[in-house]
Amino acid sequence: MGAEFERGVVTARDAQRVEVTMSLSASCEGCKLCDKDGGGDLVMRGVFDPIGASVGDTVEVEFPAEVKRAAAVALYVVPVAALLVGYLAGDLLGVTAGVSRDVTGAIGAVGAAALAFTGLQRRERSMSRGHTGSPWVRAIIARGPEGT
């Protein structure tokens, strides 16, 4: 599976990162990299921009295949696995401590899920500092009114 490409308009800029607004396309099915805005468009924040696009420019964004795969794992697999492992660990703790297994299982599940989400947030922040493996502006298709 290779890289995927989408076109959108730069709506905000911050240092070497831009925010790109795109229309919903078929390749977006099941992908959670973007947020939906009030108008039904998708907004991708923190897109690495090595070429200096300006607000209003139409750009092509490249999504390496591993980004979508990693996002799917982070959103679906990690939280479910953390809940299961946490519940089992809490259940075993309840058996050995002679406390209600349901209560310790629930506490273990919530605690493991919280740790998993904290770890995912840290991982996302560290990945966003660099651009390897993250979406990036590949080309400026058309200059906007502010980019001329």
N, C-alpha and C positions, 0 to 999 in steps of 0.2 A: 504494500500500500504506500503510495507516494504522497507528496505534499498536495494540499488543496489550496485553491485560490478563490478569493471573494473580492468584490469591489465595493467601495463605500466612500463616504465623504468625511473628511477630518472635521470634527466639531469642537475639539479642544486640543491644546498643546501644553506640555509641561516638560521642559528639558529635552530628553531624548525619547519621550513617550508621547503618544497621541491617543485620542479617543476617536474611534471611527464608527459612524452610523451606517448600517447596511440594511438592505431589504432582506426579508426572509426568503431563503432559497431551499431547494430540495436537499442540498448537502448539509443543511442545518438540522435536519431531522435527528433528534436524539442528542444533539450537541448542546452543552450547557456553558460554553465559553463566553457567550454574550448575555447581556441583560436586555429585557424588553422595555422599551420606553412607552409612554402613554399613547403614541400614534401607531403602534404595531410594528415599528422598526426595531432592529436589534442594535445595541450599543456595545462595542467592545472597548474596554478600558485597558490602559497600560500596554498598548501595542508599541513595540520597539520601532523607532524611526531613524535609521542610519542615513537617510538621504535628505532630510530636512523639509518635509511636507508642511504646508501652512494650513491654517484653518480655512475651510472652503474648498480645498483641493480634493479631487476625486483620485483615490489611490487603489492599488491592488495590494491586498494583504495575503501573505503566505502563511498557511498553517501547516507546520510539519506534522506528519502522520502521528508521531509519538505524542504530540500535544493532545489530540483528541482522545487517544487511547488512555493517556495518563489522567485526563479530566474525567473520563468515564469511570475508571477505577477509583479515583478519589471520591467521586460523588456517590457511587453505588456500592462498590465492594468493601472499601475500608470501613465505612460506618456500620454496615451489617456485620462484618467480621468482628469489629470491636464490641458490638452489642452481644454477640454470641459468646465470644471469649470472656468478656466481663461477666456475663450471667453465669457461665460455667464456673469461673473462678470464685464468684460470690457464693454460688451454690455449694461448692466444695468447702469453702470457708465456713458456711453455715453448718454443714454436717460435722466438721471437726470441732467447731466451737459450741455446738449444741444450741444454736440460735435458729430462728425461723429461716429456712432455706429460701423461701420466696423473697423475704425482705433483703437478705444479703445478696441474693442473685440480682434483684432489681438495683440495689445500690452499686454492685459491681458492674452491671451493664451501663448504667448512667455514667459512672466514673470512667469506664473504659471509652465510652463514646466521647466524653468531654476531652479526654487525653488525645484521642484520635483526631478530633477536630482542631485541637490546639496544634498538634503536629502537622496537620494539613495546612493550617494557616502559616506556620513557620516555613514550611516547604514552599508554599506559593510565594511568600515574600522573598525568599532566597532565590527562587527561580526568576522572579520579576526584576531583580537587580541586574542580572545578565540577560542576554537575549538568546542564548543558545537554547533551542528547544521551545522557544515561545513564539507566538505570532509576531510577524514583522512586516513593515511596509516594504514591498518589493519594488514598486514603481509608482510614479506619479502619472496618472492617465491624463488628467486635465487640471490646469491651474485654476483655482477659484479667484474670486474678486480680490481677496486679500493677498494672494500669492503672486500677483503680477507686478 
